[in-house]
Amino acid sequence: MIAPIYLRENRFEAAQNAYANAIRVSGPTADRLAGLGEAIVVQNSGIVTDGALDVFKQAEAIDPENLRTLYFTALAAEQSGDSVFAIERFERLQAALPDNSPWHEMVARQIALNRVRLADGGVVENGPDEQAVAAAAELAPEARADMIAGMISGLEQRLNEEPDDIDGWMRLIRSYSVLGEQRKAALALEQAIGYYGVSSEQGTRLAAFGDSLEISGAEP
C-alpha cells in the first residue's frame, strides 16, 4: 500500500525500495514488478533502462496483459527506435484499456507518432518522453504538471543553447501538448522548423510530428 503512495508523491527512490521490499517479503506479482519498474523509469527521467526493462519482462511472464507492463515495454521499444514493436504493444494496450480510460487519446497519439517515424525513417534517440512519463506516473494532475514543468524548463534552456537537436525539440513540443499549452507547443514547433528550414528533411519531419499531435499554427 505504501509503494504506490510514494510514487504518487514523487518519492521515487522510496517507492522503488518499498516495491523491492514487498517483492522480497511477499513474493513477486505482475503489479508489484510493474510498480518497481515504473519507479526505476521515473527516477531515470522517463528512460526505460535495461534494468527496468528486465523487471517488466518478469512482470510480463506472470501477466502478459498487465497494462503498465504493456505501456512500458512499448515505451522501451519506442525509445530504442523499434517503432514496429512499439506500435504492436501500444495497440495491445489500447485494446485492453477500459472504454472510459483517459489514456486512450495518449495511446492513439503514440501509435500515430510511431507510424510517422516509420514513414520517414526517423529514429528518436533514447531520452525522456514527457508525455509518456506523465501518462504512466498516475499522479494527481497538479503533481503531474509540476513534474513535467520541471522537465520542460531544463530542456528548453538546453535547446536555447544547443538548438541542433531535433529529438529534443520533439520532446519539448510533446511536453507542452501534455500540459495543454497548445500555443507554446505551436511556438516551439515554429521555432524548431524555423531553425532547420521549412523545406529541410528535419523541417518536414517536424511538420509531420506536429500533425500527429494535432498542433496547428501559433496564435497571437
FIKOL-825317 format. One line per 3 residues: their letters; for each residue x, y, z of N, C-alpha, C. Coordinates in Angstrom, 1 decimal. Last residue first. Layout:
! FIKOL-825317
a	X Y Z X Y Z X Y Z ~ ...
//
This chain:
! FIKOL-825317
pea	-1.5 34.6 -31.9 -1.1 35.7 -31.1 -1.9 35.8 -29.8 ~ -1.0 31.1 -32.4 -1.9 32.2 -32.4 -1.4 33.4 -31.5 ~ 0.8 28.8 -34.4 0.7 29.6 -33.1 -0.2 30.8 -33.3
gsi	-1.1 26.2 -36.2 -0.2 27.4 -36.0 -0.3 28.1 -34.7 ~ -1.7 23.1 -34.6 -1.8 23.9 -35.8 -0.8 25.1 -35.6 ~ -1.2 19.8 -33.8 -0.8 21.1 -33.4 -0.9 22.0 -34.7
els	-1.7 17.0 -33.7 -2.8 17.9 -34.0 -2.5 19.4 -33.5 ~ 0.3 15.3 -33.5 -0.1 15.9 -32.2 -1.3 16.8 -32.4 ~ 0.8 14.9 -36.2 0.4 13.8 -35.4 -0.1 14.2 -34.0
dgf	1.6 17.5 -37.0 0.3 17.0 -37.4 -0.1 15.8 -36.6 ~ 4.1 17.5 -35.8 3.1 18.5 -35.3 1.7 18.0 -35.7 ~ 5.4 15.6 -37.4 5.2 15.4 -35.9 4.1 16.3 -35.4
aal	5.4 16.9 -39.8 4.6 15.7 -39.7 4.4 15.3 -38.2 ~ 7.1 19.0 -39.1 5.8 19.3 -39.5 4.9 18.1 -39.4 ~ 9.5 17.5 -38.6 8.8 18.2 -37.5 7.4 18.6 -37.9
rtg	10.0 16.6 -41.2 9.7 15.6 -40.1 9.0 16.3 -38.9 ~ 10.5 19.0 -42.5 9.4 18.1 -42.9 9.0 17.1 -41.9 ~ 12.8 19.8 -41.1 11.6 20.6 -41.1 10.3 19.8 -41.5
qes	14.6 17.8 -41.7 14.2 18.0 -40.3 12.9 18.8 -40.3 ~ 14.9 18.3 -44.5 14.4 17.0 -44.0 13.9 17.1 -42.6 ~ 13.7 21.6 -45.3 14.7 20.7 -45.0 14.1 19.3 -44.5
svg	11.8 23.5 -45.8 11.9 22.5 -46.8 13.0 21.5 -46.5 ~ 12.0 25.2 -43.5 10.7 24.5 -43.8 10.9 23.4 -44.8 ~ 14.7 25.0 -41.2 14.2 25.4 -42.6 13.0 24.6 -43.0
yyg	15.7 24.8 -38.7 16.1 23.9 -39.7 15.8 24.3 -41.1 ~ 14.5 27.0 -37.4 15.9 26.8 -37.2 16.4 25.9 -38.4 ~ 11.8 26.8 -38.0 12.5 27.9 -38.5 14.0 27.7 -38.4
iaq	11.2 24.4 -36.6 11.1 24.4 -38.1 11.9 25.6 -38.7 ~ 11.4 25.5 -34.0 12.3 24.4 -34.5 12.3 24.3 -36.0 ~ 9.5 27.5 -34.0 10.9 27.8 -33.8 11.8 26.7 -34.3
ela	7.2 26.0 -34.4 7.6 27.0 -35.4 9.1 27.4 -35.3 ~ 7.2 24.5 -32.1 7.2 23.8 -33.4 7.7 24.8 -34.5 ~ 6.9 26.5 -30.2 8.2 25.7 -30.2 8.3 25.0 -31.5
laa	4.4 27.4 -30.9 5.5 28.3 -31.0 6.8 27.5 -31.0 ~ 2.9 25.1 -30.3 2.9 25.6 -31.7 4.1 26.5 -31.9 ~ 3.3 25.0 -27.6 3.7 23.9 -28.4 3.8 24.3 -29.8
krq	2.1 27.4 -26.8 3.5 27.2 -26.6 4.1 26.0 -27.4 ~ -0.6 26.8 -27.5 0.1 27.9 -28.1 1.6 27.8 -28.0 ~ -1.1 24.6 -25.8 -1.1 24.4 -27.3 -0.4 25.6 -28.0
egl	-0.7 23.3 -23.2 -0.2 24.6 -23.6 0.0 24.5 -25.1 ~ -1.4 20.9 -22.1 -2.5 21.7 -22.6 -2.1 23.1 -23.1 ~ 0.7 19.4 -21.3 0.2 20.4 -20.3 -1.0 21.2 -20.8
vsy	1.1 18.0 -23.7 0.6 17.3 -22.5 0.0 18.3 -21.5 ~ 2.3 20.0 -25.2 1.0 19.5 -25.6 0.3 18.7 -24.5 ~ 4.7 20.3 -24.0 3.8 21.4 -23.9 2.3 20.9 -24.3
sri	5.8 17.8 -24.7 5.5 18.2 -23.3 4.5 19.3 -23.2 ~ 6.0 18.0 -27.5 5.1 17.0 -26.9 4.8 17.3 -25.4 ~ 8.0 19.9 -27.6 6.7 20.2 -28.2 5.7 19.2 -27.6
lrm	10.2 18.6 -26.3 9.6 19.9 -25.8 8.2 20.1 -26.3 ~ 10.5 16.4 -28.0 10.2 16.2 -26.6 9.6 17.4 -26.0 ~ 11.3 17.7 -30.3 10.1 16.9 -30.4 9.6 16.6 -28.9
wgd	13.7 18.9 -29.5 12.5 19.8 -29.9 11.2 19.0 -29.9 ~ 15.2 16.6 -29.2 14.9 17.4 -28.0 13.7 18.4 -28.3 ~ 15.4 15.7 -31.8 14.6 14.9 -30.8 14.3 15.7 -29.6
idd	16.9 17.7 -33.0 15.5 17.6 -33.4 14.7 16.7 -32.4 ~ 19.1 19.9 -32.2 18.7 18.6 -31.5 17.2 18.4 -31.8 ~ 20.5 22.5 -32.3 20.6 21.4 -33.3 20.3 20.1 -32.6
pee	20.6 24.4 -30.2 19.3 24.1 -30.9 19.3 23.0 -31.9 ~ 21.8 24.9 -27.4 22.2 23.9 -28.5 21.0 23.5 -29.3 ~ 20.5 26.9 -26.0 22.0 26.9 -26.1 22.5 26.0 -27.2
nlr	17.9 26.3 -26.2 18.3 27.6 -26.5 19.8 27.7 -26.7 ~ 18.0 23.7 -25.3 17.7 23.9 -26.7 18.0 25.3 -27.1 ~ 18.4 24.1 -22.5 19.4 23.4 -23.3 19.2 23.7 -24.8
qel	16.0 25.3 -21.8 17.2 26.0 -21.6 18.3 25.4 -22.5 ~ 14.2 23.2 -22.3 14.1 24.5 -23.1 15.4 25.3 -23.0 ~ 15.0 21.3 -20.4 15.1 21.0 -21.9 15.0 22.3 -22.7
gsi	14.4 22.6 -18.0 15.8 22.2 -18.3 16.0 22.0 -19.8 ~ 11.6 23.0 -18.3 12.5 24.1 -18.0 13.9 23.8 -18.4 ~ 10.5 20.4 -18.7 10.5 21.4 -19.7 11.5 22.5 -19.5
mga	10.8 19.3 -16.2 11.5 18.7 -17.3 11.6 19.7 -18.4 ~ 9.0 20.9 -14.7 10.5 20.8 -14.4 11.3 20.3 -15.5 ~ 6.6 20.2 -15.9 7.1 21.6 -16.0 8.6 21.7 -15.7
imd	6.3 17.6 -15.1 6.6 17.9 -16.5 7.1 19.3 -16.7 ~ 5.8 18.0 -12.3 6.9 17.2 -12.8 7.3 17.5 -14.2 ~ 3.5 19.6 -12.3 4.8 20.1 -11.8 6.0 19.3 -12.3
ara	1.7 17.9 -13.5 2.0 19.1 -14.2 3.3 19.7 -13.7 ~ 1.5 16.0 -11.5 2.0 15.6 -12.8 2.4 16.8 -13.6 ~ 0.4 17.4 -9.4 1.8 16.9 -9.3 2.4 16.5 -10.6
epa	-2.1 18.0 -10.5 -1.2 19.1 -10.1 0.3 18.6 -10.0 ~ -3.3 15.4 -11.0 -3.0 16.4 -12.1 -2.0 17.5 -11.7 ~ -1.5 12.8 -9.3 -2.6 13.8 -9.4 -2.3 14.8 -10.4
lea	0.0 10.2 -11.4 0.0 11.2 -10.4 -1.3 12.1 -10.4 ~ 0.7 8.2 -13.1 -0.5 8.1 -12.4 -0.6 9.0 -11.2 ~ 2.9 7.8 -14.8 3.1 8.0 -13.4 1.9 8.0 -12.5
aaa	2.1 7.6 -17.5 2.4 6.3 -16.7 2.5 6.6 -15.2 ~ 1.8 10.1 -18.5 0.7 9.1 -18.6 0.9 8.0 -17.7 ~ 4.2 11.3 -18.0 3.0 11.8 -17.4 1.9 10.8 -17.4
vaq	5.9 9.7 -19.6 6.1 9.8 -18.1 4.8 10.2 -17.5 ~ 4.9 10.4 -22.1 4.9 9.0 -21.7 5.0 9.0 -20.1 ~ 5.5 13.1 -22.3 4.1 12.6 -22.4 4.0 11.2 -21.8
edp	8.3 13.0 -22.1 7.5 13.7 -21.1 6.0 13.2 -21.1 ~ 10.7 10.9 -22.3 9.5 11.2 -23.1 8.5 11.7 -22.1 ~ 14.2 11.1 -22.2 12.9 11.2 -21.5 11.8 11.6 -22.5
gne	15.8 8.8 -24.5 15.7 10.0 -23.8 14.3 10.1 -23.1 ~ 17.4 7.6 -27.4 16.9 7.3 -26.1 16.8 8.6 -25.3 ~ 16.4 9.3 -30.5 17.4 8.7 -29.5 16.7 8.4 -28.2
vvg	14.3 8.2 -33.0 14.5 9.2 -31.9 15.4 8.5 -30.9 ~ 14.5 7.9 -36.4 14.7 7.2 -35.2 15.0 8.2 -34.1 ~ 12.6 8.0 -39.4 13.3 8.7 -38.3 13.4 7.8 -37.1
gda	11.3 7.2 -41.7 12.6 6.5 -41.4 13.3 7.1 -40.2 ~ 8.9 8.1 -42.2 10.0 9.0 -42.6 11.4 8.4 -42.3 ~ 7.2 6.0 -41.4 7.0 6.6 -42.7 8.3 7.4 -43.2
lrv	8.0 5.6 -38.8 8.2 4.5 -39.8 8.1 5.1 -41.2 ~ 7.2 8.0 -37.7 8.6 7.6 -37.7 8.9 6.5 -38.7 ~ 4.5 7.8 -37.9 5.2 8.9 -38.6 6.7 8.5 -38.7
rnl	4.0 5.6 -36.2 3.8 5.5 -37.7 4.4 6.5 -38.5 ~ 4.6 6.9 -33.8 5.5 5.8 -34.3 5.2 5.5 -35.8 ~ 2.5 8.7 -33.7 3.8 9.1 -33.7 4.8 8.1 -34.3
aiq	0.3 6.9 -33.6 0.4 7.8 -34.7 1.8 8.3 -34.8 ~ 0.8 5.8 -31.1 0.7 4.9 -32.2 0.9 5.8 -33.5 ~ 0.6 8.0 -29.5 1.9 7.3 -29.5 1.9 6.4 -30.8
rav	-2.1 8.7 -29.9 -1.1 9.6 -30.4 0.3 8.9 -30.4 ~ -3.3 6.6 -28.6 -3.5 6.8 -30.0 -2.5 7.7 -30.6 ~ -2.5 7.0 -26.0 -2.0 5.8 -26.7 -2.2 6.0 -28.2
meh	-3.9 9.4 -25.5 -2.5 9.4 -25.4 -1.9 8.2 -26.2 ~ -6.6 8.5 -25.7 -6.1 9.6 -26.6 -4.5 9.5 -26.6 ~ -6.8 6.6 -23.6 -7.0 6.2 -25.0 -6.4 7.3 -26.0
wps	-6.6 7.4 -21.0 -5.3 7.2 -21.7 -5.5 6.8 -23.1 ~ -8.9 7.5 -19.5 -8.4 8.7 -20.1 -7.2 8.6 -20.9 ~ -11.3 4.9 -20.2 -9.9 5.2 -19.7 -9.5 6.6 -20.3
ndp	-13.7 3.8 -20.9 -13.7 5.2 -20.3 -12.3 5.6 -19.8 ~ -13.1 1.2 -21.7 -13.7 2.2 -22.7 -13.6 3.6 -22.2 ~ -9.9 0.0 -20.5 -11.4 0.2 -20.4 -11.9 1.3 -21.3
laa	-7.4 -1.3 -22.7 -7.9 -0.3 -21.8 -9.4 -0.3 -21.7 ~ -6.8 -3.2 -24.6 -7.0 -3.7 -23.2 -7.5 -2.6 -22.3 ~ -6.3 -1.8 -26.9 -7.4 -2.8 -26.9 -7.8 -3.2 -25.5
qlr	-4.1 -0.4 -26.1 -5.3 0.3 -26.5 -6.5 -0.6 -26.4 ~ -2.2 -2.4 -25.8 -2.6 -1.7 -24.7 -3.9 -1.0 -25.0 ~ -2.0 -3.2 -28.5 -2.5 -4.2 -27.5 -3.0 -3.5 -26.2
efr	-0.9 -0.9 -29.5 -2.2 -1.3 -30.0 -2.8 -2.4 -29.0 ~ 1.5 -0.8 -28.2 0.6 0.2 -27.9 -0.8 -0.2 -28.4 ~ 2.7 -3.1 -29.4 2.4 -3.1 -27.9 1.4 -2.0 -27.6
eia	2.9 -2.3 -32.1 2.2 -3.6 -31.7 1.8 -3.6 -30.2 ~ 4.4 0.0 -31.9 3.0 0.1 -32.3 2.3 -1.2 -31.9 ~ 6.9 -1.1 -31.0 6.2 -0.2 -30.2 4.7 -0.1 -30.6
fvs	7.6 -2.7 -33.1 7.2 -3.4 -31.9 6.5 -2.4 -31.0 ~ 8.0 -0.6 -35.0 7.1 -1.7 -35.3 6.6 -2.4 -34.0 ~ 10.0 1.1 -33.9 8.6 1.6 -33.9 7.6 0.5 -34.3
dgs	12.6 1.0 -32.2 11.8 -0.1 -32.8 10.3 0.3 -32.9 ~ 14.0 3.0 -30.9 13.8 3.1 -32.3 13.1 2.0 -33.0 ~ 14.1 2.9 -28.2 15.2 2.3 -28.9 15.1 2.4 -30.4
qea	11.7 4.1 -27.5 13.0 4.8 -27.2 14.2 4.2 -27.9 ~ 9.9 2.1 -28.3 9.9 3.5 -29.0 11.2 4.2 -28.8 ~ 10.5 0.1 -26.5 10.7 -0.1 -28.0 10.8 1.2 -28.7
ala	9.8 1.4 -24.2 11.2 0.9 -24.3 11.5 0.7 -25.8 ~ 7.0 1.7 -24.6 7.9 2.9 -24.5 9.3 2.5 -24.7 ~ 6.2 -1.0 -24.5 6.0 -0.2 -25.8 6.9 1.0 -25.8
tfy	6.9 -1.5 -21.9 7.6 -2.3 -23.0 7.4 -1.6 -24.3 ~ 5.1 0.2 -20.7 6.5 0.5 -20.6 7.3 -0.4 -21.6 ~ 2.5 -0.9 -21.4 2.9 0.5 -21.7 4.4 0.7 -21.7
ltr	2.6 -3.5 -20.5 2.4 -3.2 -22.0 2.9 -1.8 -22.3 ~ 2.8 -3.0 -17.8 3.9 -3.7 -18.5 3.8 -3.5 -20.0 ~ 0.4 -1.7 -17.2 1.7 -0.9 -17.1 2.8 -1.6 -17.8
lne	-1.4 -3.8 -17.8 -1.4 -2.6 -18.5 -0.1 -1.8 -18.4 ~ -0.8 -7.2 -18.4 -0.7 -6.1 -17.4 -0.5 -4.8 -18.1 ~ -0.8 -9.4 -20.0 -1.7 -8.3 -20.3 -1.7 -7.2 -19.3
pdi	0.9 -11.4 -19.1 1.2 -10.7 -20.4 0.3 -9.5 -20.7 ~ 2.0 -12.0 -16.1 0.7 -11.5 -16.7 1.0 -10.7 -17.9 ~ 4.5 -13.2 -15.8 3.4 -13.5 -14.9 2.1 -13.2 -15.5
aea	6.0 -12.1 -17.8 6.0 -13.6 -17.7 4.9 -14.0 -16.8 ~ 5.8 -9.4 -17.2 5.1 -10.0 -18.4 5.0 -11.5 -18.4 ~ 7.5 -9.2 -15.1 6.1 -9.0 -14.9 5.3 -9.6 -16.0
qkf	9.9 -9.6 -16.4 9.5 -10.6 -15.3 8.0 -10.4 -15.1 ~ 9.9 -7.4 -18.0 9.8 -8.7 -18.6 9.4 -9.8 -17.6 ~ 10.2 -5.4 -16.1 8.9 -5.5 -16.9 8.8 -6.9 -17.6
vdl	12.8 -5.9 -15.4 11.8 -6.1 -14.4 10.4 -6.2 -15.1 ~ 14.2 -5.3 -17.7 14.3 -6.7 -17.2 13.1 -6.9 -16.2 ~ 13.6 -2.6 -17.9 13.1 -3.5 -18.9 13.1 -4.9 -18.4
agd	15.2 -1.7 -15.8 13.8 -1.5 -15.7 13.1 -2.5 -16.7 ~ 17.8 -2.3 -16.8 17.3 -2.9 -15.5 15.8 -2.8 -15.4 ~ 17.9 -0.7 -19.1 17.9 -2.1 -19.2 17.4 -2.8 -18.0
tvi	15.4 2.0 -18.7 16.7 1.4 -18.7 16.7 -0.1 -18.8 ~ 13.5 4.0 -20.1 13.3 2.7 -19.7 14.7 2.0 -19.8 ~ 13.4 7.3 -19.0 14.1 6.4 -19.8 13.9 5.0 -19.2
gsn	12.3 9.2 -17.2 11.4 8.6 -18.3 12.1 7.6 -19.2 ~ 14.3 9.8 -15.4 13.7 10.9 -16.3 12.9 10.3 -17.5 ~ 14.8 7.8 -13.7 15.7 8.0 -14.8 15.1 8.9 -15.9
qvv	12.7 7.6 -12.0 14.0 8.1 -11.4 15.0 8.4 -12.5 ~ 10.9 6.4 -13.7 10.7 7.8 -13.4 11.9 8.4 -12.7 ~ 12.0 3.8 -13.8 11.8 4.6 -15.0 11.8 6.1 -14.6
iae	11.7 2.8 -11.2 13.0 2.9 -11.8 13.0 3.9 -13.0 ~ 8.9 2.8 -11.0 9.7 3.7 -10.1 11.1 3.9 -10.6 ~ 8.3 0.9 -12.9 7.9 2.3 -13.1 8.7 3.2 -12.2
glg	9.3 -1.4 -11.7 9.9 -1.0 -13.0 9.5 0.5 -13.2 ~ 7.6 -1.6 -9.5 9.1 -1.4 -9.3 9.7 -0.9 -10.6 ~ 5.2 -2.0 -10.8 5.4 -0.8 -10.0 6.9 -0.5 -9.7
alr	5.7 -4.4 -12.0 5.4 -3.3 -12.8 5.6 -2.0 -12.0 ~ 5.9 -6.0 -9.6 7.1 -5.8 -10.5 6.9 -4.6 -11.4 ~ 3.3 -5.7 -8.6 4.5 -5.3 -7.8 5.7 -5.1 -8.7
dat	1.8 -6.8 -10.7 1.6 -5.4 -10.3 2.8 -4.9 -9.5 ~ 2.7 -9.4 -10.9 2.8 -8.6 -12.0 2.7 -7.1 -11.6 ~ 4.6 -10.3 -7.9 3.3 -10.3 -8.7 3.5 -9.3 -9.9
pgs	6.9 -12.0 -5.8 6.6 -11.1 -7.0 5.2 -11.4 -7.5 ~ 6.7 -11.9 -2.2 6.9 -12.5 -3.5 6.4 -11.6 -4.6 ~ 6.9 -10.7 0.3 5.6 -11.3 -0.1 5.6 -12.0 -1.4
vri	9.5 -9.8 0.5 8.8 -10.3 1.7 7.6 -11.2 1.2 ~ 10.4 -8.9 -2.0 11.2 -9.8 -1.2 10.5 -10.5 -0.1 ~ 8.3 -7.2 -2.8 8.6 -8.4 -3.6 9.4 -9.4 -2.8
ana	8.5 -5.3 -0.8 7.2 -6.1 -0.9 7.5 -7.3 -1.7 ~ 11.0 -4.3 -1.4 10.8 -5.0 -0.1 9.5 -5.8 -0.2 ~ 10.5 -3.1 -3.9 11.5 -4.2 -3.8 11.3 -5.0 -2.5
yan	8.6 -1.2 -3.2 8.3 -2.3 -4.1 9.2 -3.4 -4.0 ~ 10.3 0.4 -1.5 9.1 -0.2 -1.0 8.6 -1.4 -1.9 ~ 12.3 1.3 -3.3 12.6 0.5 -2.1 11.4 -0.3 -1.6
qaa	10.7 2.8 -5.0 11.5 1.7 -5.5 11.8 0.7 -4.4 ~ 9.7 4.8 -3.3 8.8 3.8 -3.9 9.5 2.6 -4.4 ~ 12.1 6.1 -2.6 11.3 5.4 -1.5 10.3 4.4 -2.1
efr	12.6 7.1 -5.1 13.5 6.2 -4.5 12.9 5.4 -3.4 ~ 10.3 8.8 -5.5 10.6 7.7 -6.4 11.6 6.7 -5.8 ~ 8.1 10.5 -4.6 9.2 10.0 -3.7 9.7 8.7 -4.4
ner	5.9 11.5 -5.7 7.2 11.8 -6.4 8.3 11.4 -5.5 ~ 3.5 10.6 -4.7 4.1 11.8 -4.1 5.5 12.2 -4.6 ~ 3.1 8.3 -6.1 2.2 9.5 -6.4 2.8 10.8 -5.8
lyi	5.0 6.7 -4.9 5.1 7.0 -6.3 4.3 8.2 -6.7 ~ 4.0 6.5 -2.3 5.3 7.1 -2.5 5.5 7.6 -4.0 ~ 1.7 5.0 -2.9 1.6 6.4 -2.3 2.9 7.1 -2.5
pai	2.7 2.6 -3.8 2.0 3.5 -4.8 1.9 4.9 -4.3 ~ 4.0 1.7 -1.3 4.7 2.0 -2.5 4.0 2.9 -3.5 ~ 2.0 1.2 0.6 2.9 2.4 0.8 3.5 2.7 -0.5
m	0.8 -1.2 0.0 0.0 0.0 0.0 0.9 1.3 0.0
//
